Every structure is written in structure tokens, then in C-alpha cells.
Amino acid sequence: MAILRARDVQQLSEIELQEQMQKLRMELVQHYGKVSAGGATENPGHISEIRRTIARLMTEQNRRRNV
């Protein structure tokens, strides 16, 4: 999954925001599952990037709700 930047997130529709959020959360769960099973991820920094992207999506959702 590609990491979305703030300007990319602003261009998404509400439905696309929800879909991206679901995809990223599933990917995060898979990474955490692999780590908890004793394995190692290929790119440990990718977990933090996924978390940041989820935060960007949530921030945009909240911004739209309050405007």
C-alpha cells in the first residue's frame, strides 16, 4: 500500500477515506501479527509509516466533520 501524504488525503472523497482506512488497518494488523508470532517484518519502518498515514486520514475526517 502506498503511503499517502496530506495533500493526497485532502483530494480523497469520504468513501475513499473509509476504504483507505480499512486497507491500512488490515495491513497494520497483518504486520503486528507477524511480529507477535516471532517473525520479523521486511521493513520495520513501514509500521510507523502506516500508523502516520492512518493518523492523516483520521485528521482529515475530523477536519471535514468540524467544517
C-alpha positions, 0 to 999 in steps of 0.5 A, spaced: 500 500 500 502 506 498 503 511 503 499 517 502 501 524 504 496 530 506 495 533 500 493 526 497 488 525 503 485 532 502 483 530 494 480 523 497 472 523 497 469 520 504 468 513 501 475 513 499 477 515 506 473 509 509 476 504 504 483 507 505 482 506 512 480 499 512 486 497 507 491 500 512 488 497 518 488 490 515 495 491 513 497 494 520 494 488 523 497 483 518 504 486 520 503 486 528 501 479 527 507 477 524 511 480 529 507 477 535 508 470 532 516 471 532 517 473 525 520 479 523 517 484 518 521 486 511 521 493 513 520 495 520 519 502 518 513 501 514 509 500 521 510 507 523 509 509 516 502 506 516 500 508 523 502 516 520 498 515 514 492 512 518 493 518 523 492 523 516 486 520 514 483 520 521 485 528 521 482 529 515 475 526 517 475 530 523 477 536 519 471 535 514 466 533 520 468 540 524 467 544 517 
